[in-house]
Amino acid sequence: MSEALESDIKQHIDEVFDTTIEELCELVRIPSVSWPAFDPAHVQASAEKVAEYMRSTGAFDFVDIRRAPVEGQENEANPELGQPAVIARRAPKNGAPTVLLYAHHDVQPPGKDEEWETPPFEPTQRGERLFARGAADDKAGVMAHVTAIRALAATQGEDFDLGLAVFIEGEEEWASQSFGNFLRENRDELEADAIIVADSGNWDVDTPGLTVALRGAVAFNVKIETMAHATHSGMFGGAIPDAMLAAVKLLGTLWDTDGAVAVEGLKSAELVTPAYDEARLRAESGLLDGVSPIGRGEILSRIWAQPAITVTGIDAPDIANASNTLIPSVTVRISARVAPGQDPQEYYEALTGHLEAHAPFGAKLTFEDPGLGQSFSVDTTGPAVAHMRAAMEQGFDRAPVDMGAGGSIPFIAELVEEFPGAEILVTGVEDPDGRAHSPNESLHLGSYRKALAAEAIFLARMNQGL
């Protein structure tokens, strides 16, 4: 691609950047939490806003909002439908390839308002960062697609050859429960030669990253019961094991003394990792002084290539309601990460088998709501990957880093199954201090400007052919 076209694209991004951020703020103000306890009208409103932006590009043959049945409801007379997703298509011309652009417009719950320095759904700029829930994950990814399409049309003419498909999901933060059915029902409209999954991050605010490995996920609830009913802690304490005691002792068996997982049958992967020291880990994670990291081996191997187990919630009386009572049951939420290459079902069986084998005092365990997600490793030898690496280097003026990710994007396995010939490119706009899923989530605006240029340059390169 010519230097003149690259320069034109960067100039266009600079000219429209303020408008892009204004539109991103409009989208962020819609509290589109897809979890069942939240108002689904907000997710619908978010989908409508995304569709409006996609139509404004003038690039598509159609833009629709569609739903599909959740998994297991496909054959029901009145199936439960997933959250609304935006789909669009532009047919390729003159033998050009087609690129599918994926992102999601739903967001995580904000959590406690008092943990936010500014209101979670009122985007607020402080320095070079825009703070709000969804400012980075993943509404910035949505707007990256919109802005890149506009840049392509502005610099190549609206009659460009590249085919485009769009799938902006509405339930990624709630397990993508209708994802597979949506792909199957809309396969012809979504088929592509390359797929950008804009839901990851960069190496740092100055250095782009291409995510080439993702851990899988296993999540479930375990109910721990020791008594038929609650009873007075003074009358029976010291003789009867309450459920909290059983839970504490049971959960403690999941890790060694250094914090590495201690469950037989959980595997690690062999990945070459870039240099990354403890000082950077502390700076990026907020680890307190005096608190040591956990695990063994290279730090990035622990995050990208080794299994991890986290307790993300416990249902038990809170302190305000803590009477002098032995608790008969406790429910714990386990969120675990699976190293690339291990089957999540195998992982789930090993983990639940460990818990059953180590249940103290004969406590009764019941496993509920299991959710499994496949890990993923990218084939980096294809022409679209080469185009993306070159585009990232042009957009950031720095070569990209091949990255793993400790998080999971389980539906990528479904994309591979439905479109086995497509190259999968996992990109994103997040950075190590973006705090996605946490209070005070933010987007680094300087890095975002570069990411917009990189995606637009990629589309321009693809417009010239594979």
ZIUR-V410783 format. One record per backbone hydrogen bond with DSSP energy under -0.5 kcal/mol. NH is the residue of the N-H (numbers start at 1). CO is the residue of the C=O. E is the energy in kcal/mol with one decimal. If there is no record, write none. Layout:
[[NH CO E] [NH CO E]]
//
This chain:
[[6 2 -2.0] [7 3 -2.5] [8 4 -2.4] [9 5 -2.5] [10 6 -2.3] [11 7 -2.4] [12 8 -2.4] [13 9 -2.6] [14 10 -2.3] [15 11 -2.1] [16 12 -2.1] [17 13 -1.0] [20 16 -2.6] [21 17 -2.3] [22 18 -2.1] [23 19 -2.5] [24 20 -2.5] [25 21 -2.4] [26 22 -1.9] [27 23 -2.1] [28 24 -2.6] [29 25 -1.9] [30 27 -1.3] [31 29 -0.7] [32 30 -2.3] [33 31 -2.2] [34 32 -0.5] [34 107 -0.8] [38 35 -2.1] [42 39 -1.4] [43 39 -0.6] [44 40 -2.0] [45 41 -2.3] [46 42 -2.2] [47 43 -2.3] [48 44 -2.2] [49 45 -1.9] [50 46 -2.4] [51 47 -2.6] [52 48 -2.1] [53 49 -2.1] [54 50 -2.5] [55 51 -2.6] [56 52 -1.7] [57 53 -0.7] [57 54 -1.1] [58 55 -1.5] [59 54 -0.5] [61 89 -2.8] [62 89 -1.1] [64 87 -3.1] [66 64 -0.5] [66 85 -2.6] [70 80 -2.6] [71 177 -2.4] [73 70 -2.3] [76 73 -1.6] [79 76 -0.7] [82 68 -3.1] [85 66 -2.7] [86 168 -2.3] [87 64 -2.5] [88 166 -1.5] [89 62 -1.5] [90 164 -3.0] [93 161 -2.3] [96 93 -2.0] [97 462 -0.5] [99 163 -2.3] [100 194 -2.8] [101 99 -0.5] [101 165 -2.9] [102 100 -0.6] [102 196 -2.9] [103 167 -1.4] [105 169 -2.9] [106 169 -0.6] [107 32 -2.1] [115 112 -1.6] [116 113 -1.8] [122 119 -1.7] [123 121 -0.5] [124 131 -2.0] [126 124 -0.5] [126 129 -2.6] [129 126 -1.6] [130 443 -2.5] [131 124 -3.0] [131 129 -0.6] [132 441 -2.0] [133 120 -3.1] [135 132 -1.5] [138 136 -0.8] [139 134 -1.2] [140 134 -0.6] [141 136 -0.6] [142 138 -1.8] [143 139 -2.2] [144 140 -1.6] [145 141 -1.6] [146 142 -1.9] [147 143 -2.7] [148 144 -2.3] [149 145 -2.2] [150 146 -2.1] [151 147 -2.3] [152 148 -2.2] [153 149 -2.3] [154 150 -2.4] [155 151 -1.8] [156 152 -2.5] [157 153 -1.6] [160 157 -1.1] [163 97 -2.7] [164 90 -1.6] [165 99 -2.3] [166 88 -2.3] [167 101 -2.5] [168 86 -2.7] [169 103 -2.3] [169 167 -0.8] [174 171 -1.6] [175 172 -0.9] [176 171 -2.4] [177 174 -0.7] [179 176 -1.5] [182 178 -2.5] [183 179 -2.4] [184 180 -2.2] [185 181 -2.6] [186 182 -1.6] [187 184 -0.8] [190 186 -1.5] [190 187 -0.6] [191 187 -1.6] [193 98 -2.4] [194 98 -1.5] [195 423 -3.1] [196 100 -2.9] [197 195 -0.7] [197 425 -2.8] [198 102 -2.2] [198 196 -0.9] [199 197 -1.7] [199 427 -1.3] [200 427 -1.9] [202 430 -2.5] [203 207 -0.8] [204 207 -1.6] [210 401 -2.3] [211 209 -0.6] [211 426 -2.2] [212 210 -0.6] [212 403 -3.5] [213 403 -1.0] [214 376 -2.9] [215 405 -1.4] [215 407 -1.1] [216 338 -2.6] [217 373 -2.0] [218 336 -2.3] [219 371 -2.4] [220 334 -2.0] [221 368 -2.9] [222 332 -2.5] [223 366 -3.2] [224 330 -3.4] [225 223 -0.5] [225 364 -2.6] [226 328 -2.3] [227 328 -1.1] [231 326 -1.1] [233 324 -2.0] [236 232 -1.8] [237 233 -1.2] [239 236 -2.1] [240 236 -1.8] [242 240 -0.8] [243 327 -3.2] [246 242 -1.9] [247 243 -2.7] [248 244 -2.7] [249 245 -2.3] [250 246 -2.5] [251 247 -3.0] [252 248 -1.7] [253 250 -1.5] [254 251 -1.8] [255 252 -0.7] [256 260 -3.2] [259 256 -1.8] [262 254 -3.0] [264 262 -0.5] [266 263 -1.3] [267 265 -0.5] [269 305 -2.9] [271 269 -0.8] [273 271 -0.5] [281 277 -2.0] [282 278 -2.6] [283 279 -2.2] [284 280 -2.6] [285 281 -1.9] [286 282 -1.8] [287 282 -0.6] [291 288 -2.0] [292 290 -0.5] [295 258 -2.3] [302 298 -1.9] [303 299 -1.3] [304 300 -3.1] [305 301 -2.1] [306 301 -0.8] [308 337 -1.6] [310 335 -1.9] [312 310 -0.7] [312 333 -1.8] [313 333 -0.9] [315 331 -3.3] [316 314 -0.8] [321 318 -1.4] [322 319 -1.6] [323 321 -1.4] [325 323 -2.3] [326 231 -3.2] [327 325 -0.5] [330 224 -2.1] [331 315 -1.5] [332 222 -2.4] [333 313 -3.0] [334 220 -3.0] [334 332 -0.6] [335 310 -3.2] [336 218 -3.4] [337 308 -2.8] [338 216 -2.4] [339 267 -0.6] [340 304 -0.5] [342 339 -2.1] [347 343 -1.9] [348 344 -2.8] [349 345 -2.4] [350 346 -2.1] [351 347 -2.6] [352 348 -2.8] [353 349 -1.9] [354 350 -1.9] [355 351 -2.1] [356 352 -2.4] [357 353 -2.2] [358 354 -1.6] [359 356 -0.8] [362 359 -0.9] [363 360 -2.1] [364 225 -2.6] [366 223 -1.9] [368 221 -2.9] [371 219 -2.8] [373 217 -3.1] [376 214 -2.2] [378 212 -2.9] [380 378 -0.8] [386 382 -1.6] [387 383 -2.3] [388 384 -2.5] [389 385 -2.7] [390 386 -2.2] [391 387 -2.5] [392 388 -2.8] [393 389 -2.1] [394 390 -2.1] [395 391 -2.7] [396 392 -2.7] [397 393 -1.4] [398 393 -0.6] [401 208 -2.1] [403 210 -2.6] [403 401 -0.6] [405 213 -1.3] [412 409 -2.0] [413 410 -1.4] [414 411 -0.7] [415 411 -1.8] [416 412 -2.5] [417 413 -2.0] [418 414 -2.4] [419 415 -2.8] [422 419 -1.7] [423 193 -2.2] [425 195 -3.3] [425 423 -0.6] [426 211 -0.6] [426 424 -0.6] [427 197 -1.8] [427 425 -0.8] [429 200 -0.6] [430 200 -1.4] [434 431 -2.5] [438 435 -1.9] [441 438 -0.7] [442 434 -2.7] [443 130 -2.0] [445 128 -3.2] [445 443 -0.7] [448 444 -2.2] [449 445 -2.1] [450 446 -1.3] [451 447 -2.2] [452 448 -2.5] [453 449 -1.8] [454 450 -2.4] [455 451 -2.3] [456 452 -2.2] [457 453 -2.6] [458 454 -2.2] [459 455 -2.3] [460 456 -2.1] [461 457 -2.5] [462 458 -2.7] [463 459 -2.1] [464 460 -0.8] [464 461 -0.8] [465 462 -1.8]]
//
